Amino acid sequence: MTGRPVFRELSHDEMVTLLSRNHVARIAFTLHDQVSIQPVHYVYHEGWLYGRTAPGTKLSTIAHQPWVALEIDEVRSTFDWASVVVHGKFDVLDETWHQPETLQRAVSLLQGLIPGSLQDDDPVPFRTVLFRIYTSEITGRACSLDSPGA
């Protein structure tokens, strides 16, 4: 190791760039006294994270407590990384409560990430539930090594 680790807060622009360039996060959600964490694919667009998931326990749990946290990391080495944490409300997208434009935007963004999404050639056809999370709070930190002698 050359140099000492330097820790810093990420700027808003750095956090948005990290969110935009990555597409896998860990989502944390809670019910009563248990916290669960699971990986999810997402696309970041204009303050929202869009994704899709399969029906099941995660959705049932989040229905009772829709506030979630997501963490997105870029780790190059022990002292060379950046991490963003997003807090927001998990919102299931459906035709009953959302405008067609919102649904189409979500589908289009997800098809840009995974071609064939929600079509006949969908690689994960069991993920039928669209969701979005507004990034109501974003925090980020990074670590890098300073130059020796600096």
C-alpha positions, -999 to 999 in steps of 0.1 A, spaced: 0 0 0 14 34 -10 0 64 8 -27 67 34 -64 63 29 -84 95 25 -122 93 31 -145 120 18 -182 128 11 -193 125 -26 -208 155 -43 -243 153 -56 -230 151 -92 -206 122 -82 -235 103 -66 -258 107 -96 -229 96 -119 -223 65 -98 -261 57 -97 -263 62 -135 -234 40 -144 -243 10 -122 -274 -12 -123 -272 -36 -94 -280 -25 -58 -287 -41 -25 -322 -32 -12 -328 -32 25 -363 -35 39 -377 -42 73 -407 -57 90 -411 -57 127 -376 -66 141 -361 -82 110 -341 -65 83 -336 -82 49 -312 -73 21 -315 -86 -14 -299 -76 -47 -320 -59 -74 -314 -45 -109 -323 -9 -114 -320 20 -138 -315 55 -125 -335 83 -143 -342 118 -132 -342 111 -94 -360 78 -96 -347 42 -95 -368 19 -117 -367 -19 -115 -387 -50 -115 -390 -80 -92 -410 -112 -88 -441 -115 -67 -433 -130 -33 -421 -124 3 -401 -92 -5 -432 -75 -20 -454 -87 9 -430 -73 34 -425 -40 16 -463 -36 13 -464 -32 51 -434 -8 53 -426 8 20 -396 28 31 -364 12 19 -327 18 16 -304 8 -13 -267 7 -15 -246 8 -47 -209 3 -45 -179 5 -68 -150 -13 -52 -116 -14 -69 -95 -23 -38 -96 -20 0 -88 17 -1 -102 26 -35 -140 26 -35 -171 47 -37 -205 40 -22 -239 56 -24 -269 50 -1 -304 59 -13 -334 62 10 -369 63 -5 -404 49 -7 -409 17 -28 -437 22 -52 -452 -7 -72 -462 5 -107 -495 -7 -120 -522 4 -144 -547 11 -116 -527 38 -99 -502 51 -125 -504 70 -158 -496 50 -189 -466 73 -196 -451 63 -162 -454 26 -170 -441 30 -205 -411 50 -192 -403 22 -167 -405 -5 -194 -384 15 -218 -357 22 -193 -356 -15 -182 -355 -27 -218 -325 -4 -223 -308 -23 -195 -320 -58 -204 -333 -61 -240 -364 -83 -242 -376 -73 -207 -414 -80 -204 -415 -95 -240 -414 -130 -254 -376 -132 -252 -374 -119 -216 -344 -136 -198 -362 -134 -164 -399 -136 -173 -409 -143 -136 -400 -107 -127 -433 -92 -136 -437 -65 -110 -425 -30 -120 -414 -6 -92 -398 27 -87 -381 44 -58 -378 82 -55 -343 91 -42 -356 113 -14 -322 111 4 -289 103 -11 -256 101 7 -222 90 -6 -187 84 5 -154 75 -12 -120 64 -2 -87 67 -21 -50 67 -13 -32 100 -10 1 103 -28 32 95 -7 49 127 5 19 149 -3 
